[in-house]
Each structure stands twice: as C-alpha cells, then as structure tokens.
Amino acid sequence: MRPTWAEVSLAALRRNFRITQDFVGPNVTVCAVVKADAYGHGAIECARALEGEGAAWLGVTSPDEGVRLREAGIRGRILLMTGFWRGEEEAVLEHKLTPAIGQIESLNLLDAAAARRKLGRVPVHVKLDTGMARLGVPLAQLGELLAALRACEHIALEGVFTHLASAEVVDADDVEQQAILFDGSVAEIVRAGFQPRLLHVANSAAIAARRALHKNFVRPGISLYGYYLPFVSSSGRPTERRGLDVRPVLAWKTRIIGLRDVPAGQRIGYGGAFVAEGPARLAVLPLGYADGLNRHLSSLGRVIVRGSYAPIVGNVSMDITLIDVTAVAGAEIGDEVTLIGEQGTCRIDAWEHATHAHTIPYEILCAISKRVPRRYVE
C-alpha cells in the first residue's frame, strides 16, 4: 500500500457537532449533513460518530447515499435533500428515507409506491424554491402541489424547507427576501390545512450569522468538518463576523519515498516547468492529482516536513509530486509529510489549497480520491 492517507478525527467531528447543538439550543434539531461521502471524510464512519453523539437526523443528497448508511446500520432519520429520481421510490420506502419533494410527479410516484406496500402516511419535506432557481417547487406552483398533496392518501407533510443562495453575505438583500418568501409560503401551507412540524432554512453560515433563520431545524454541512466560507459584505469586503469555533476534522499525509540532489539549472518534472535556481535536494512524494492533489498547486503549494515548510516544485503529476527539502535539515526517506494539517508550529488547511486552486475548501476536501485510505482516529 502506498504510504499516503487521510486521518479523520472523529473526536473533532463530535466536538463540532456539540458546539453546533449547544449554539442553536435544545429546541432546535441539528440535521448533520453527510452528503458527498461526508465532504470526503467518509460518510459511514462519520454518520456513526454523529449518531452516537446524538444526531437524530442526517442529511444526504440522494437515495443511494441513504441506502449505504442504512446498510451500515444507521437507524436515525435520513433526509434526502435533493429528493429522488423516478424508479427510486421503492428504495426510499424500503429503507425509510425521508425525501424532499419539489414536484407533483415525485408525490404521485411515492404515493403509488406506498399504496402498493399498504403503508400508512409516509413523511416528506416540501422544498420551496425561494430564489436559487435550482430545485424545489416554484412558489407560483405551490398551490398546485398542495392540492396534489391533499389528494395523496399515503403522504404526510412533515417539513418545509428552502436553501439560501448567499448566507455568508451578512447584508445580502436576497437572503432577507428568501426569508420573507419562506415565511409567507409556510403561512400559505398552514392556511391550506397542513401543519408541518419541521421548518428549516439555515445552513452552516446561517446557523452562525442568522439566528432568526434557525426555525426549529438546521442543516450544518461544511462547518461540521471545520470550515466556513468567509463572511463578507455585499460589496465583497471581509467582515468581522466569524463562524462557530469549529476545528478541521481531516489531515492529509504521505511519506518521502525518494531523494535526489540536482544542480543549478536542472529542469524539474513534466515540461521542465520549474528550473532549480541553485543546487537543490528534492524529495519524491507518492501522490498526485489522481489522489486529489490539485494541479494548480504546481510550483505554488507547500507541505510540512520535520516541522518546516517545503515548497512543491514542478508540475503535480498523476501519481508523483516533488518538493524542495534543501532547507529541511536531515530530511530522509520515510519522513512523514503533511499536506493538510499541523506539524509543530506549521499549519496548512484546505483553504490554503483552495486559494491556489481558485476554488473553495468544499472542492478540495471532496476531491481527495478513494485511493487515499481514510484512517479514523480519536
């Protein structure tokens, strides 16, 4: 096995969940989002840890993600945040998953499947499109969906929710408008004779910055894994607003598998994209973009070796990355190298990778590939 791995701190994950639950209070349910393989951290292990810490709800994208959790022994409620595709309604019922509903077709498919199984009323959460124009029932069509829901004999409206487009923009007019539209739509739903028990709007950013949007159910995602997008003003300027005191859960590590000394002027890696300015000592790392190390880190990123930073030199290739350890005294084959995480006083987080790659930490973490084994530590 190649000496490359990711360490996932279940203790840090549980701590982040507790901080979130304490912040929102006992009357607000925390739905811990573990979609996209728990943002690259490993959905099954993270779900087990979160359920053990008291998470009564977990959020996933689709039935296949929910089924994997059920097959792994997860027994709590599982919310399918993007609903289900036609043909998946049987799996939704068999595994007791709770789907988002945003169109009449999904209602009818689920109601018919529940009738075939002779079930009572199956709980669903109606998703409202309050401004993102992605999924959810357009508000102009809400009345039609409610009429269809009233005709369903095997469906119960348990929850209503929406998703915010820019919760991290602290003075965003569109967030206020979405909140107004949500509250108005809930009032319409109640006037139509329904009594949804759970209302949810807040994602990670809104949990930290917008208490009024907590309602009685929140959906933290990236913050559970130790990150936030920056809180900014509508002009794009940073603000003093901060997220909760969460800690990164994942560290990414490898080992030096080769060393070589090169002279000044040596061209390094594919395309000779980097040229040594002087005599240099290079270390070979057994990972590359096939493992999820973004190619934009070529000759820009850095790692930590023996408690010191060492720059990436040359192009990150599919399986190999080179670093310059000239200034790292005593570097040798077998030394542990940190790509994301801490060593001594040095620290690299997913934000640093994201900055070089012109992206966000979500993508960096989700991109760490399956061939990087996850090791779960307490």
Secondary structure as GFF3:
##gff-version 3
##sequence-region A 1 378
A	DSSP	beta_strand	4	9	.	.	.	ID=ss1
A	DSSP	alpha_helix	10	24	.	.	.	ID=ss2
A	DSSP	beta_strand	29	33	.	.	.	ID=ss3
A	DSSP	alpha_helix	35	40	.	.	.	ID=ss4
A	DSSP	alpha_helix	43	53	.	.	.	ID=ss5
A	DSSP	beta_strand	57	60	.	.	.	ID=ss6
A	DSSP	alpha_helix	63	71	.	.	.	ID=ss7
A	DSSP	beta_strand	77	80	.	.	.	ID=ss8
A	DSSP	alpha_helix	89	94	.	.	.	ID=ss9
A	DSSP	beta_strand	98	101	.	.	.	ID=ss10
A	DSSP	alpha_helix	104	116	.	.	.	ID=ss11
A	DSSP	beta_strand	122	129	.	.	.	ID=ss12
A	DSSP	beta_strand	137	138	.	.	.	ID=ss13
A	DSSP	three_ten_helix	139	141	.	.	.	ID=ss14
A	DSSP	alpha_helix	142	151	.	.	.	ID=ss15
A	DSSP	beta_strand	155	161	.	.	.	ID=ss16
A	DSSP	alpha_helix	173	191	.	.	.	ID=ss17
A	DSSP	beta_strand	198	200	.	.	.	ID=ss18
A	DSSP	alpha_helix	204	209	.	.	.	ID=ss19
A	DSSP	three_ten_helix	211	213	.	.	.	ID=ss20
A	DSSP	beta_strand	217	218	.	.	.	ID=ss21
A	DSSP	three_ten_helix	222	225	.	.	.	ID=ss22
A	DSSP	beta_strand	250	255	.	.	.	ID=ss23
A	DSSP	beta_strand	258	262	.	.	.	ID=ss24
A	DSSP	beta_strand	267	268	.	.	.	ID=ss25
A	DSSP	three_ten_helix	270	272	.	.	.	ID=ss26
A	DSSP	beta_strand	274	275	.	.	.	ID=ss27
A	DSSP	beta_strand	280	285	.	.	.	ID=ss28
A	DSSP	three_ten_helix	289	291	.	.	.	ID=ss29
A	DSSP	three_ten_helix	295	297	.	.	.	ID=ss30
A	DSSP	beta_strand	302	305	.	.	.	ID=ss31
A	DSSP	beta_strand	308	313	.	.	.	ID=ss32
A	DSSP	beta_strand	321	324	.	.	.	ID=ss33
A	DSSP	beta_strand	336	343	.	.	.	ID=ss34
A	DSSP	beta_strand	346	348	.	.	.	ID=ss35
A	DSSP	alpha_helix	350	357	.	.	.	ID=ss36
A	DSSP	alpha_helix	361	366	.	.	.	ID=ss37
A	DSSP	beta_strand	374	377	.	.	.	ID=ss38
###
